[in-house]
Amino acid sequence: MVLSIQREAPLKPKKDGSPILIAGPCGVESKAQVMETAMALGKYPVDILRGGVWKPRTRPDAFEGVGGKGLAWLKRAGEAVGLPVATEVATPNHVEMCLSHEIDVLWIGARTAANPFSVQAIADALQGADVAVMVKNPVSPDIGLWIGAFERLNKAGIKKLAAIHRGFSVGGGGGLRNQPVWRIPIELKRRVPKIPLVCDPSHICGSRKLIKRVAQEAYDLMFDGLMIESHINPDVALSDSAQQLSPDAYGKLIASLEPKRELVDDADFQKELSVLREKIDHIDDKLVHLLGERMRIVEEIGERKKRSKASVFQPSRWEEILENRVEHGKTESLSADFITKVYQLVHEEAVRHQEK
């Protein structure tokens, strides 16, 4: 299915290339808290005021939001600073309440996006509504689920859509709450080029200390915007206090970031880039040829294994290859993680060729 997307406000990327900026508290806690946060954020670049009124929590005794009454508080706060407002929905009842309060933007969270039944129920509730909807990536790195959510919403007539990248629960290092696995949102943008792509570094990081690095990386990868959690007093926030920024800290963060552009009007730069890209294309041609040659030899090995009734997978040989290639990679300044991932893919393809 080809997604029909209308690039309209408030999710439309700006003509000047500046990012869509979404900011506000993780959770709406009180009239005063959301209003004070909004007024403080109003001094800085913000396009949409966010705030969750329903909070899906892992543990039952955690703060699960103030519920529907918070929608009026959020809407008033947005009106006070002249901003559209956004909140998360997880059920048809949430959708109905948001529409009745004229909430401008809804978003579907990562846990909900992972469940096609839940997404379909939300899409059914949105049938015919003129509202913008953002979808966070599912908790697992499954691009099919993510695109499927957009397709369900599109079939319900929702055309003002955007994607939010908040990382994946796949383990890993770096002290991050969720791993970015950047190749997934990059592939989403390749398949659905018209969709605005927003990064949520707050949920990727889980710590305000790491947000700048991840936010800049998103800009470097040509994301269309950021969603950042900001609370008037983060240390006493009832949810996700460690990853929320004060409005002043948010302002400093935005000022410190450097959005990037794909095209640069510099003839010398373009010429130098063209020469270097030609070299890369030449190397890639060799790489593909060598991989093809490797697989032809692998098929010969497979034939001999069949005749000798030897197993396709040879654990000791695989261990030898991996150890040797990782060590060789170090001499070329290639990380062990990168070489391991590359050779895992090569090995999977080799096994497939031997099983022909």
C-alpha positions as CSV (number, residue, x, y, z in Angstrom):
1,M,0.0,0.0,0.0
2,V,1.2,3.5,-0.9
3,L,0.6,5.8,2.1
4,S,-1.4,9.0,1.4
5,I,0.2,11.7,3.5
6,Q,-0.7,15.3,3.7
7,R,2.3,17.4,4.8
8,E,0.2,20.0,6.7
9,A,0.6,21.9,10.0
10,P,1.3,21.1,12.8
11,L,3.5,18.2,11.5
12,K,4.7,19.7,8.3
13,P,8.5,20.1,8.0
14,K,9.3,23.8,7.6
15,K,10.4,25.3,4.3
16,D,13.5,26.8,5.9
17,G,14.7,23.4,7.0
18,S,14.3,24.1,10.7
19,P,13.1,21.2,12.8
20,I,9.7,20.4,14.2
21,L,10.1,20.8,17.9
22,I,7.7,19.1,20.3
23,A,8.3,19.7,24.1
24,G,6.5,19.3,27.3
25,P,6.1,17.1,30.4
26,C,6.2,13.4,30.3
27,G,3.0,13.5,32.3
28,V,0.4,16.2,33.0
29,E,0.3,16.2,36.8
30,S,-1.8,19.3,37.7
31,K,-3.2,22.5,36.2
32,A,-0.4,24.5,37.7
33,Q,2.4,22.1,36.6
34,V,1.5,22.0,32.9
35,M,0.7,25.7,32.7
36,E,4.0,26.7,34.4
37,T,5.9,24.4,32.1
38,A,4.1,25.7,29.0
39,M,4.7,29.3,30.0
40,A,8.4,28.7,30.6
41,L,8.8,26.8,27.4
42,G,7.1,29.6,25.5
43,K,10.4,31.6,25.7
44,Y,12.1,29.0,23.5
45,P,11.5,27.4,20.1
46,V,8.6,25.0,20.5
47,D,6.0,24.0,17.8
48,I,3.8,21.6,19.7
49,L,3.2,21.3,23.5
50,R,3.2,17.6,24.6
51,G,1.9,16.0,27.7
52,G,0.6,12.6,28.6
53,V,-2.6,12.2,30.6
54,W,-2.7,8.4,30.3
55,K,0.6,6.8,31.2
56,P,1.1,3.1,30.4
57,R,3.4,2.0,33.2
58,T,5.2,-1.3,33.7
59,R,4.3,-1.6,37.4
60,P,0.8,-1.2,38.7
61,D,1.6,1.2,41.5
62,A,3.4,3.7,39.3
63,F,1.9,7.1,38.3
64,E,-0.5,6.3,35.5
65,G,-1.6,9.8,34.7
66,V,-4.4,12.0,35.8
67,G,-6.8,10.7,33.1
68,G,-9.2,12.6,30.9
69,K,-9.5,15.7,33.2
70,G,-5.9,16.5,32.2
71,L,-6.9,17.1,28.6
72,A,-8.6,20.4,29.5
73,W,-5.5,21.5,31.5
74,L,-3.2,20.6,28.5
75,K,-5.5,22.4,26.0
76,R,-5.6,25.6,28.2
77,A,-1.8,25.6,28.6
78,G,-1.4,25.3,24.9
79,E,-3.8,28.2,24.2
80,A,-2.0,30.3,26.8
81,V,1.2,30.1,24.7
82,G,-0.4,29.8,21.3
83,L,0.7,26.2,20.6
84,P,-1.2,23.1,19.4
85,V,-1.1,20.3,21.9
86,A,-0.4,16.5,21.7
87,T,-1.1,13.6,23.9
88,E,-0.9,9.8,23.8
89,V,-3.9,7.5,23.1
90,A,-4.1,3.8,23.7
91,T,-7.8,3.0,23.5
92,P,-10.9,4.1,21.5
93,N,-12.2,5.9,24.6
94,H,-9.0,7.9,24.8
95,V,-9.5,9.0,21.1
96,E,-13.1,10.0,21.7
97,M,-12.2,12.1,24.8
98,C,-9.3,13.8,22.9
99,L,-11.5,14.6,19.9
100,S,-14.1,16.1,22.2
101,H,-11.4,18.4,23.8
102,E,-10.1,19.3,20.3
103,I,-6.6,18.0,21.0
104,D,-4.6,18.8,17.9
105,V,-2.2,15.9,17.7
106,L,-2.5,12.3,19.0
107,W,0.3,9.8,19.3
108,I,0.3,6.1,19.6
109,G,2.9,4.7,22.0
110,A,5.5,2.0,21.4
111,R,3.6,-0.7,23.4
112,T,0.3,0.1,21.6
113,A,2.0,0.2,18.2
114,A,3.2,-3.3,18.7
115,N,-0.3,-4.6,18.9
116,P,-2.3,-4.6,15.6
117,F,-5.6,-5.2,17.4
118,S,-5.1,-2.0,19.5
119,V,-3.9,0.0,16.5
120,Q,-7.0,-1.1,14.5
121,A,-9.3,-0.2,17.3
122,I,-7.8,3.3,17.5
123,A,-8.0,3.6,13.7
124,D,-11.7,2.7,13.8
125,A,-12.3,5.3,16.5
126,L,-10.5,7.9,14.3
127,Q,-12.5,7.1,11.2
128,G,-13.2,10.4,9.3
129,A,-11.6,12.6,12.0
130,D,-9.4,15.6,10.8
131,V,-6.6,15.2,13.3
132,A,-2.9,14.7,13.1
133,V,-1.5,11.4,14.4
134,M,2.1,10.3,15.3
135,V,3.1,6.7,15.7
136,K,6.1,5.7,17.9
137,N,8.1,2.7,16.7
138,P,7.1,-0.6,18.3
139,V,9.2,-1.8,21.2
140,S,10.9,-4.4,19.0
141,P,12.8,-3.4,15.8
142,D,10.0,-4.6,13.4
143,I,9.6,-2.1,10.6
144,G,6.6,-4.1,9.3
145,L,4.6,-3.4,12.4
146,W,5.5,0.2,12.3
147,I,4.4,0.6,8.7
148,G,1.3,-1.5,9.3
149,A,0.2,1.0,11.9
150,F,0.4,3.8,9.4
151,E,-1.5,1.8,6.9
152,R,-4.3,1.1,9.3
153,L,-4.6,4.8,10.1
154,N,-4.4,5.8,6.4
155,K,-7.2,3.4,5.6
156,A,-9.3,5.1,8.3
157,G,-8.8,8.4,6.4
158,I,-6.0,9.8,8.5
159,K,-3.5,11.6,6.3
160,K,-1.7,14.0,8.7
161,L,0.8,11.4,9.9
162,A,4.3,11.5,11.4
163,A,6.7,8.8,12.9
164,I,8.4,9.1,16.2
165,H,11.6,7.1,16.8
166,R,12.0,6.4,20.5
167,G,14.4,3.4,20.3
168,F,14.0,-0.3,20.8
169,S,14.1,-2.7,23.7
170,V,16.9,-4.9,22.4
171,G,19.6,-4.6,25.0
172,G,23.0,-3.2,24.4
173,G,25.5,-0.8,25.8
174,G,26.1,2.9,26.1
175,G,23.9,3.4,29.1
176,L,20.9,4.0,27.0
177,R,17.4,3.1,28.0
178,N,16.5,2.0,24.5
179,Q,18.8,1.3,21.6
180,P,18.3,3.6,18.6
181,V,19.1,1.0,15.9
182,W,19.2,3.9,13.4
183,R,18.9,1.6,10.4
184,I,15.2,1.1,11.2
185,P,14.0,4.7,11.0
186,I,16.3,5.3,8.1
187,E,14.7,2.4,6.2
188,L,11.2,3.7,7.2
189,K,12.1,7.1,5.6
190,R,13.3,5.3,2.5
191,R,10.1,3.4,2.1
192,V,7.8,6.3,3.1
193,P,9.8,9.4,2.1
194,K,6.9,11.9,2.7
195,I,6.4,11.0,6.3
196,P,7.9,13.5,8.8
197,L,10.4,11.6,11.1
198,V,10.8,12.9,14.7
199,C,13.3,11.6,17.2
200,D,12.4,11.2,20.9
201,P,15.9,11.3,22.5
202,S,14.3,11.4,26.0
203,H,13.1,7.8,25.7
204,I,16.2,6.6,23.9
205,C,18.4,8.0,26.6
206,G,16.5,7.6,29.8
207,S,18.9,10.2,31.2
208,R,19.0,14.0,30.5
209,K,22.8,13.8,30.5
210,L,22.8,11.8,27.2
211,I,20.1,13.7,25.3
212,K,22.3,16.2,23.5
213,R,24.5,13.5,21.9
214,V,21.5,11.5,20.6
215,A,19.6,14.6,19.5
216,Q,22.5,15.8,17.4
217,E,22.9,12.3,15.9
218,A,19.3,12.5,14.8
219,Y,19.9,15.9,13.2
220,D,23.0,14.4,11.5
221,L,20.8,11.7,10.1
222,M,18.3,14.2,8.7
223,F,15.4,13.7,11.1
224,D,12.7,16.3,10.7
225,G,12.4,17.1,14.3
226,L,12.6,16.3,18.0
227,M,10.3,15.4,20.8
228,I,11.8,16.2,24.2
229,E,10.3,15.9,27.6
230,S,10.4,19.0,29.7
231,H,9.1,19.6,33.3
232,I,9.0,22.8,35.3
233,N,10.8,20.9,38.1
234,P,12.2,17.6,36.7
235,D,13.5,16.3,40.0
236,V,10.0,16.0,41.5
237,A,8.3,14.7,38.3
238,L,5.9,11.8,38.9
239,S,7.2,9.9,35.9
240,D,10.5,9.6,34.1
241,S,12.1,12.3,36.2
242,A,15.7,11.3,35.2
243,Q,15.1,12.0,31.5
244,Q,13.2,15.3,31.7
245,L,14.8,18.7,31.2
246,S,13.8,21.9,32.8
247,P,12.5,24.5,30.3
248,D,15.8,26.5,30.6
249,A,17.8,23.4,30.0
250,Y,15.6,22.6,27.0
251,G,16.3,26.1,25.6
252,K,20.1,25.7,26.0
253,L,19.9,22.2,24.4
254,I,18.1,23.5,21.3
255,A,20.5,26.4,21.0
256,S,23.5,24.0,21.1
257,L,22.2,21.7,18.4
258,E,23.2,22.1,14.7
259,P,20.5,20.9,12.2
260,K,21.9,19.6,9.0
261,R,20.8,19.8,5.4
262,E,21.2,17.3,2.6
263,L,22.1,19.7,-0.2
264,V,24.9,22.3,0.2
265,D,25.3,25.1,-2.3
266,D,29.1,24.8,-2.6
267,A,30.6,23.8,-6.0
268,D,34.0,22.8,-4.5
269,F,32.3,20.7,-1.9
270,Q,30.1,18.9,-4.5
271,K,33.1,18.3,-6.7
272,E,35.2,16.8,-3.9
273,L,32.2,14.7,-2.8
274,S,31.7,13.4,-6.3
275,V,35.3,12.2,-6.6
276,L,35.2,10.4,-3.2
277,R,31.8,8.8,-4.0
278,E,33.2,7.5,-7.3
279,K,36.0,5.8,-5.3
280,I,33.4,4.3,-2.9
281,D,31.3,3.0,-5.9
282,H,34.4,1.3,-7.3
283,I,35.2,-0.4,-4.0
284,D,31.6,-1.5,-3.6
285,D,31.7,-3.1,-7.1
286,K,34.7,-5.1,-6.0
287,L,33.0,-6.0,-2.7
288,V,29.9,-7.4,-4.4
289,H,32.0,-9.3,-6.9
290,L,34.1,-10.8,-4.1
291,L,31.0,-11.8,-2.1
292,G,29.6,-13.5,-5.2
293,E,32.9,-15.3,-5.7
294,R,32.9,-16.4,-2.0
295,M,29.4,-17.8,-2.3
296,R,30.4,-19.8,-5.4
297,I,33.2,-21.4,-3.5
298,V,30.8,-22.0,-0.6
299,E,28.5,-23.9,-2.9
300,E,31.4,-26.2,-3.9
301,I,32.1,-26.8,-0.2
302,G,28.4,-27.6,0.2
303,E,28.5,-30.2,-2.5
304,R,31.4,-32.0,-0.9
305,K,29.7,-31.9,2.5
306,K,26.6,-33.5,1.0
307,R,28.7,-36.3,-0.6
308,S,30.5,-36.9,2.7
309,K,27.3,-36.5,4.8
310,A,28.9,-33.7,6.8
311,S,26.8,-31.1,8.5
312,V,26.3,-27.7,6.8
313,F,27.0,-25.8,10.0
314,Q,30.5,-26.5,11.4
315,P,30.8,-24.7,14.8
316,S,34.6,-24.9,15.1
317,R,35.1,-23.5,11.6
318,W,32.6,-20.7,12.3
319,E,34.4,-19.8,15.5
320,E,37.7,-19.8,13.7
321,I,36.4,-17.5,11.0
322,L,34.8,-15.0,13.4
323,E,37.9,-14.8,15.7
324,N,40.2,-14.4,12.7
325,R,38.1,-11.7,10.9
326,V,37.6,-9.7,14.1
327,E,41.4,-9.6,14.7
328,H,42.0,-8.6,11.1
329,G,39.3,-5.9,11.4
330,K,41.2,-4.3,14.2
331,T,44.1,-3.7,11.9
332,E,41.8,-1.7,9.6
333,S,40.2,0.2,12.5
334,L,37.0,-1.7,12.3
335,S,35.1,-2.5,15.5
336,A,34.6,-6.1,16.6
337,D,30.8,-5.4,16.8
338,F,30.7,-4.3,13.1
339,I,32.8,-7.2,11.8
340,T,30.7,-9.7,13.8
341,K,27.5,-8.3,12.4
342,V,28.8,-8.4,8.9
343,Y,30.1,-11.9,9.1
344,Q,26.9,-13.2,10.8
345,L,25.1,-12.0,7.7
346,V,27.7,-13.5,5.4
347,H,27.5,-16.8,7.3
348,E,23.7,-16.9,7.1
349,E,23.9,-16.5,3.3
350,A,26.7,-19.1,3.1
351,V,24.5,-21.6,5.0
352,R,21.6,-20.8,2.6
353,H,23.8,-21.4,-0.5
354,Q,25.1,-24.8,1.0
355,E,21.5,-25.9,1.6
356,K,20.5,-25.5,-2.1
